[in-house]
Amino acid sequence: MFPYNIHMHTQYWLKTVLKGRGYRLKDVAELLGITPSRVTDILKGTRDIQLDEILPLAEMLDMTAHSLLLSLRSGRLEKVSVKDAPDSQLPLLGQLTGHGRLLPLPADLPFTTVPVPPDIRLHQGLYGYMMGDDSLHREIPRGSVIIAADPYLHAFPVVSGTIVIIRHKDSLFIRQFWQREGGAEWLLALPRYPDPALPPLRFSEQGGPAADGETDAKTPLDRDESGKKGGQHKTGGHGANEDHAVQPEDIIIGPVIAGVVWIFRRHMGPA
């Protein structure tokens, strides 16, 4: 589970709002399923809010999720006025690739903006891209339009199977996030056929040593299309041999910029 990084801000404003709503710290602990001491740690800024705690806490505080997230980020109560509808069009920022390169839009592309999906009320933290290669063909074919959202502002958890956009140094990687049972986190490509140029990449949002000390690239997705291990074509689509040894350059360290929430696919060419 990805925490909402509160950057060690104290959150004593929470106690004031809770008191005004008739709640105590033990009520928060019961709501979130944690101990009262952990709630105190949240107030002191030594315990991060988890993404799956944002919505229930916002409801208890009678706040929108957006207002709560911005308040946690600043360490003080932020009252945000959210418009009923965002701007109708979202600009496309370029073409994402599995290799980390952000390419310009095709010169002959007849549009540079796309409509904001109707179920998205908050425009902030929303990004539009095109898929620029076949590295995620199984989920997002080349040429598809991608709408991605900041998981912290839009309060959705990043779990195994989520397509994420990761910033690593000066690159933007789009891959499928997967977490092994031991805690190791991976970024997988999903090409139509195995591609040695798209190995699984070890991921660390905060940096530091591997979660479980593993150095091989085996994942729960290393199965052929019949569901058995060792097939020629793997449904995981990461394109690497199971004995691929992860090198230092394979380890991606950086924040999750966004998670893919909508995909627009072209099934027919223009008239």
Order of alpha helices (4+ residues) and beta strands (2+ residues): beta-alpha-alpha-alpha-beta-alpha-alpha-beta-beta-beta-beta-beta-beta-beta-beta-beta-beta
